[in-house]
């Protein structure tokens, strides 16, 4: 009888290990969902609208979330908390097109395996699309997704007119193994769980 709790504990440990394992390279859509859900921030590239940089690429770091952390997998939608005072948001007001890169380099995974961030085995995903403000019905979802991962956001200055936005994905490229990029459609991406 005393062995039953040990067996249950071992079984739940194996289950947690299986959930935490990254998807295999042949499951590119799952890998894209896994990497996004594992990341708390990404590099957002816009076309600059700033004087002296107009039309040039401009990358900036943004906190993001597709849902509360944990094994449930998130929605796959990259949500952001933005203000018009931010330079990249000013670019987006002129041209909402952008790309977003997220990488397992920000997680313990690549360090544990001694993968350089540029090594394809340290998976990174490049999303292309546009940034759009979320509507009222989606604002609660975005708020929960962001504030559970980034609780500091709730105390950011109210006079900065923060708003919830999402990255509207049109194209996805996955680099998670040798041999080049893999293309994943948004339909494939949203049809799987990480």
N, C-alpha and C positions, 0 to 999 in steps of 0.2 A: 504494500500500500504506500509506503514512503517513497517508492520509486516513481509513482504516478506524477507528483509535482515536478520531479526532475525531468521526466519525459516531456511533460507539457512545456516546461521552460525551454528545453532543448529544441522542441518543435517550433515554438514561437520565435526562438532565436534564428533558426534556419529560415523561417518565413520572412523575418525582417531582413536577413541577409539577401534573400532572393529579391525582395522589393527594392533594396538599395543598389542591386547590381545594375550596371549600365546596359542598355540594349546592345545586341550584337550589330556589327557593321552593316549587315544585310537588311536591317530594319531602320532605314534612314528616317522615316516619318516619326517613329517612336523615339529615335535618338534626338530629333529636333525638339520634341515635346519634353523629353527628359532634361536636356541641357537648359532650355528656357526655365523649366520649373525649378532647377537646381540653382539658378543664378538670381542674385538680388539686384544686379545692375548690369548695364550694357553701354556700349559706345554707339551713340546716335549720330549719324552723319547727315548733314543738311547741305543745301546750296546756300551759301552766305548771301544775305541781303545787306550786309554791313559795308559802309564806305571803306574803300580800299581793298575789300575782299569780295566784292559783288561777283556772284556766279562761281566762286571757287568752293571746293569741298571744305566742310568745316565739321570736325567731329568733337563730341562733347560727351561726358559721362552723365548718365541718368539712373536713378534708382527706379526699379520696376518690379512688378509682380504679376504672375498669372493666377495667383490664389494663395491661400494660407500655406505655410510650409508643411511638409509631411508627405506621406506616401499616397495620399488620395489623388495626386496628379495635377491639380489645377485645371483651368479652363483652356489653356493654350493661348489665351489672349494677353499680350503684353500691355499692362496698364501702367500709366504714369501720372504723376501729380505735378502739374505745371503752373507757371505764372508767366504772364505777358512781359514781365520785367526781365526774364532770362533771354540771353542773346540768341540761343538756338530757337527758342519759341518765336522770337521776332522774325527769324528766317522762315519758319514754318507758316507764319501769317502771310508771307509773300508766295511761298511755294511749299505746300504741305507734303511733298514727296520727300522720302528719307530712306535711309537704310539703318538697320540695327544689328549689331553684332554682339553675341553673348558667347562666353567660353567657359569650359570647365576649368580653365586656369585659375578662376577665382574661387574654386572649391578645393578641398583637400585632395581630391582624386589625382590630379596631375602631380602634385608635390609627392604624394605617397608613391606613385609609380616612377618618379624622377623624370617626368615628361616636360620638356621645355614647352612654353605656351605655343610656339610655332610648330611643334611636332603634331602631325595629323592625329595621332592617338589621343592628344589632349583636345578633344572634340570642340569645335566651334561652329556656330550656326549664323548665317547671314540672312536676315529678313529684309525684303524690300517692300515698300508700300507707302502709306501715308499716315499722318497723325490726325486724328479727329477727336473733337470733344465728345464725351459720352453723353447720351441723353439722360433724362431724369430717371428712367426706369433702370438704367445700367449703373447709375452713380453709386448706389448702395453696394453693388457687387465690386466695383472698382475700389471703393473706400475700404471695404473689408479686406480685399486682396492686398492693398498697399499698406494699410495701417497695422495689419497683423505682422507683416515683415519689417515695416519701418515705423515703429511707434512714435519716433521723434517727430514725424510729419504732422501729427495732430497739434503740436505746439508751435508750428511755424507761424510767423507773423500773419495775422488775418488781413492786414491792410495790403498784402501782396496779391490779393485776389486769386488765390489758388483755384485750380479747376482740375477735374479728372479727365484724362484723355486715354485713348488706346491707339495702339499701332495696328492699323488696318492692313493685314498681310496680303500681298498679291503674288510674291515670289519667295521661294525658300531654297537656300543652298546649304548643304551639310558637308562639312569636312571632318570626318571621324576615322579615316583609315587611309592607307596609301592608295594611290591611283587616281586622285583628283576629286573634284566636287561631285556631289550627287544632287540632283534636282528633285524636290518634293513639291507637289501641288498643295495649295491650301486645303483642298478637299481631302487629300490623303492625310495631311497633318491633323486636321480636326476630327478625322474618323478614328484615330487611335488614342490609346492612353499611354502615358510614358511607362 
